[in-house]
Amino acid sequence: MKKVSFILSALAFMAFTNQTIAAPSTSPVSTKASSIVWNAKKVTGEHTGTIGISAGKLVVNKNQITGGNFTIDMKSIVCKDITDPEYNKKFVGHITSGDFFEIEKFPTAQFVISKVAGNQISGNLTIKGITKAITFPAQIAVNNGKVSAKANITIDRTDYNIKYGSKKFFDSIGDKAIFDDFTLAVTLVSE
């Protein structure tokens, strides 16, 4: 009788443990609800626009993001502030050329989360085939299994071999200089 009681207790404990310890869940990123707004500055002004997210996933454990990734569709770059259609097309053509993001050779960029500590997200950002570790603060919310995360990420483009117009490489460029840092305002929403 003691053996049966012990076995039943062990089975009940295992059943309880399996119910209370939730395994991490993975949710795809909604490419429609998620967005990236970019901003780049130069000595004489700035430009802003959008770029699409083509895929991604977020891993959640105990209402906390613990991992994930997203892929940026570099061919979806749009400039929002240049209203002249011809100049807009010329500008986008230039930033997608070999002087900048070289999208024919590198049609996607990717960010992979390596660590989450509180609101600090660390991971590896790959642009033009070059991967660099970055860390940034984010606002993260998990409600009823749906995840949303927002972050403003500052990136030094020269870390990814984008040197065009950089004072680091062209001392005498004067007021034609383009700042090395650009920002991405990223909003990720799970499906």
N, C-alpha and C positions, 0 to 999 in steps of 0.2 A: 504493500500500500504506500509506503514511504517513497519507493522508486517511482510509482505512478504519479504521486503528488509532486515529486521533484521534476519529473519530465513535463508535466502539465504547467508547472510554474516556469520552467525554462522556455517552453513554447510560448507562453503568454508574454514573458519578458521579450522574447525575440520579435513577436508580432507587434508589441508596443514600441520597441526600439525602431523597427522598420517603418512604423507610421510616424514617429516623431522626428526622425532624422531624415530631413528632406535632401534628396540628391540635388546637385546643381542643375538648373534648367537653362537651356539655350533657346533664345528667341531670335528670329531673323529681324534685321533692321528694315523698317519700312522705307523704301527708297522714295516714296511719294511724300511722306510726312517729315522726313529728315531733310536737312539742308545745310549748305555751306555758303557763307558770304565771305568773299575775300576783299582785302583792302591793301593797296600798295602805294607807297608815297615816293615822291621825288622832290628835289629842291624847289621846283616851281609849282607843285600841286600834288594831286593824288587821283587814283582811279579805284573804282569799286565794282563788284559784280558778283556773280554766283557761279558755282560749279556743282555738278551732280554727284550723288553717291549711287554707285551701281550695284553694290552688294554689301552685306555685313551681317554680323551676329553679335549678340550680347549674352554673356554667361552670368547668371544670377545665382547666388547661394545665400539663403537666409536674408532676403531683401537687400542684398548688397551686390553690386557689380563686381565680379571677380576676374573677368576676362572678356575677350571679344576682339573684334576687328571691323574695319570698314574699308571699302575700296572706292577710290575717287576716279570718276570718269573724266580724264584730262581733256577729252575731245568735247566736253560739254561746257567749257569755259565761256561765259557771257560777260560782257562789260555793260554795266547799267548806266554809267554817268555820261558817256559820249553819245550825244543825240544825233549827230550827223552820220547817216548810215554808211557812207563811204569811208569816213575816218574811223568809225567803229570797226568796220571789217578789216581795215588796215592794221589797227591797233591789236585786235584779237589775232590776226595773222602773224603779227610780230611776236607776241608773247607765247604763241604756240609753236614758233619756229625754233631752230637750233640755238638762237641767241638766248632763249629762255627755257621753256619746258620740253621742247623737241617731241611733240606728241605723236608724230608718226612712228618714232622709234620706241617711245615710252607712253603708250596710250592710257595707262593707269598709274596711280600712286596708291599707297596703302599704309594704314596705321594698324599695328597689332599691339594690344594691351599686354604688358608684361607684369604689372603690379598696380594694385589699387590700395592706397593707405589713406583712410578718411576720405577727404575730397580731392586728394592728389592722385592723378592718373599718370603712370609712367608707361612708356612703350617705345616701339620702334617705328619710325616714319621713313618710308621709302619713296623717294622722288628721283626720277631719272636713273633708276637702278642703284642708287646710293642710299644706304640705310644708316640712320642716326638715331640714338636714344634721346628722347625728349620727355619732360615732365611738366605738367600744367595742372592748375586747379579746375575743378568742374562742379557744376550743380547737378546732383544725381537724385532721381526720385524713382522709387519702385512702388507702384500701387496696383494691387490685384494682379500681379504677374506682369503688368505692363511697365516697361522701363523707358525713362527719358533722361537724357544727359545733355547739358549745355556747357560749352567751354569756349573761351577766347584763347587761341593758340598763336604765339609769336614764333615765326620761323626765320632763320637766317638763310636766305637763298644761296649764299656762297658756300654753305656746307654741302650743297647739292650740285656744285659745279655750275652755278648760274652766275656768271661774272659780268655780264653785259651792263655797262653803265655804273659799275661799282667803284667807289673811290679807293677801295682796298687794292684794286688792280690797275686803276687808271687815275693817277694823281692829278693830272691837269684837266680833268673833265669839267671842272667848274660847276655852273648852274645846270648842266645837263645830267648831273649825277642822279642816280636812282638809289634810294635807300636800300640797304641790304635786308633789313627786316620787313616782312609782310605778315599780315594777320589773317587768320581763318576763324570766323565765328561759326562754330559747329553745333548743330542741333541733331541729336540722334534720338529716334523714337522707335521702339520695337513694335512689331505687328501684333 
